[in-house]
Structures are given as structure tokens and as C-alpha cells.
Amino acid sequence: MEPQQIADRIGKIARQQGWKKDWANGGCYIHLEVSEFIEALRGKGKSTPETEAGDVLIAFFAVLDHYKIPVSVVLKEAAKTIKSLEEKYRI
């Protein structure tokens, strides 16, 4: 499944269920899921790092959907940053 399809599907669920994904609430969800991911990396809790990483992406994609930010634009920006880092560190 393509990243934009994932964002569209989770956005639909979020809207149908009334999940608040504005900057305040969505940011809290992302923070919570990242914290759970870190704890899973440390071997804490019952979830695997892979499961928690998936939850991070779901929270992130839901916020992107809420603000109508295309995943393709985000990936292009990430690619620019990667290129800049490669140039900076001569990789």
C-alpha cells in the first residue's frame, strides 16, 4: 500500500470516529506514540518496536490528513534534507 493511501484511510477513520487531530491533540498523540516506541525499543511493555513504529506512522498520517498535507510533499522535503546531509557529511 502506498503511503498516501495509508494516510487517506487513517484520515477517514479519524474523521468518522471524531478523533481530534488538530495541532494540540494530534501533537499529543504523536508524542505519546513516539514515547511508546522508545519504551518498546528499551524492552518495556508488551508491544514490539515494529508495532509501536506503526502506531507512530498512523498518528502522524492522521495529522497530515487533518491538515491536508500530501505525503508526497513530505517525502520530497525529507529527500531534500537527506541530500543536504549527504552533501554536508560527504556521503
C-alpha positions in Angstrom: 0.0 0.0 0.0 1.3 3.5 -0.9 1.9 6.0 2.0 -0.8 8.4 0.7 -3.3 5.5 0.7 -2.4 4.8 4.3 -2.9 8.5 5.2 -6.2 8.6 3.4 -7.5 5.5 5.1 -6.5 6.6 8.6 -7.8 10.1 7.9 -11.2 8.6 7.0 -11.3 6.5 10.2 -10.2 9.6 12.3 -13.0 11.7 10.8 -15.6 9.0 11.2 -14.7 8.4 14.8 -14.3 12.1 15.7 -10.6 11.8 16.7 -9.2 15.3 17.3 -6.1 15.7 15.2 -5.6 19.4 15.3 -2.1 20.7 16.3 -2.7 20.4 20.0 -4.4 17.0 20.1 -2.6 15.5 17.2 0.8 16.5 18.5 -0.1 14.8 21.8 -1.0 11.6 20.0 2.3 11.7 18.1 4.3 12.4 21.3 2.5 9.5 23.1 3.1 7.0 20.3 6.8 8.0 19.9 7.2 7.6 23.7 5.7 4.1 23.5 8.0 3.3 20.6 11.0 4.3 22.6 9.8 2.2 25.6 9.4 -0.8 23.2 13.0 -0.3 22.0 14.0 -0.5 25.6 12.2 -3.7 26.1 9.4 -2.2 28.2 5.8 -3.0 27.8 4.1 -5.8 25.8 4.4 -4.2 22.3 7.2 -4.7 19.8 9.1 -1.7 18.4 7.6 -2.6 15.0 4.0 -2.4 16.3 4.8 0.9 18.0 6.5 2.3 14.9 3.3 1.5 13.0 1.3 3.4 15.6 3.7 6.4 15.2 3.0 6.5 11.5 -0.7 6.2 12.0 -0.8 9.2 14.3 1.5 11.1 12.0 -0.5 10.3 8.9 -3.8 11.2 10.7 -2.4 14.7 11.4 -1.1 15.1 7.8 -4.6 14.2 6.6 -6.3 16.6 9.1 -4.1 19.5 7.7 -4.4 18.2 4.1 -0.6 17.9 3.8 0.2 15.4 1.0 2.6 12.6 1.9 4.4 13.1 -1.4 5.3 16.7 -0.4 6.6 15.5 3.0 8.7 12.8 1.3 10.1 15.3 -1.2 11.1 17.5 1.8 12.7 14.6 3.5 14.6 13.7 0.3 15.9 17.3 0.2 17.1 17.0 3.8 18.8 13.7 3.1 20.6 15.1 0.1 21.7 18.1 2.2 23.0 15.8 4.9 24.8 13.6 2.4 26.5 16.7 0.9 27.4 18.0 4.4 28.9 14.8 5.5 30.3 13.8 2.1 28.5 10.5 1.9 
